[in-house]
Amino acid sequence: MDRLFRQIGETELHGSQATLNFLQARLREEQSSGLIEALVNAGRQIVLVFANGAQVGAYLREDGLTRPFHLDELSALWGGAPFPLRLVPLPDKAGRAAWLALESRRQAPLEVRGGEAWVEALKRWNAEKFDGVVEVASEACQGFALIRNGGLIASESAVFDGERFSSSLAEKIGGGWKATPYTPNPLTKSCQALILRLGAVRWVNGLLERFQGIAGTKFLQVVDKEIRMLIQPWKWRILLNDAAISDEHFFAGPEAAAQAYRTIFMGLGAHAGFVIGNTLTQRILAEAFEELEQAERAALESKRLVPAAFSD
């Protein structure tokens, strides 16, 4: 059975329920992101996913299928005998991509033999306007690539090459690779958090571009400082560079992501209103919002992240 990031972490060969509880407590205490994998037998895995110390899901992988799993079911599966356990620490981007794949529907894998074959696969997904996440794996490497509307989103992709994580897959694809597409379920928290984050990032970047054109670079420098001050107590991994933000944080769900971006939009709207006036700020908020994809607008609206909420 395929294992997630099998090149990372160590296996405890005599795992027990107590060991599993210890590993969960460790991730919570350290506020770390990653996976705990219980290898119940040759055909069954249990995978727990943690986002900065918060457990966001538990899943049973069996016969090529994955379903949500309640840990109360564990004793019935393993019968008290020791089983191998793995703790897999992950950077946030890799953790949230793995979470999305675990909550998505698996499709037939493809054999990818070299960079040209990977390019051809990307062209096919582009023609199909595929939306989903693709697991890419070889003996030495493993990771996930996000595809939206047929296009590869490097900022949401992460691959481990045996030494470190990177967002660039093309240079790592060699012979003997397998690419497994997954189609997300829009009702899952992993998918909802993804769409909300993508929409929020696109909205912020649209605002920053417009504000820079009106108020200049000095305005962005002040905004950069304000955003850093707002997010510092929360330790959100959201960065502002060159008039654009990037989000590398693994939020525990759409509600947690909405809290972060509500804070950012309130600070951005208040400062813009002070500099260029509330009327112009409201118009810019609305214009940038309307440029988002329908699914992104709906995700933001569901959490009351709308233009009217961020200007007086």
Buried (B, 14 or more C-beta within 10 A) or exposed (E): EBBBBBBBBEEBEEBBBEBBEBBBEBBBEEEBBBBBBBBBEEEBBBBBBBBBBBBBBBBBBBEEEBEEBEBEEBEEBBEEEEBBBBBBBBBBBBBBBBBBBBBBEBBEBBEBEEBEBBEEBBEEBBEEEBBBBBBBBBEEBBBBBBBBEBBBBBEBBBBBBEEEBBBEBEEBBBEEBBBBBBEBBEEBBBBBBBBBBBBBBBBBBBBBBBBBEEBEEEBBEEBBEBBEEBBEEEEBBBBBEEBEBEBBBBBBBBEBBBEBBBBBBBBBBBBBBEBBEBEBBBBBBEEBBEEBBEBBBBBBEEBEBBBEBBBE
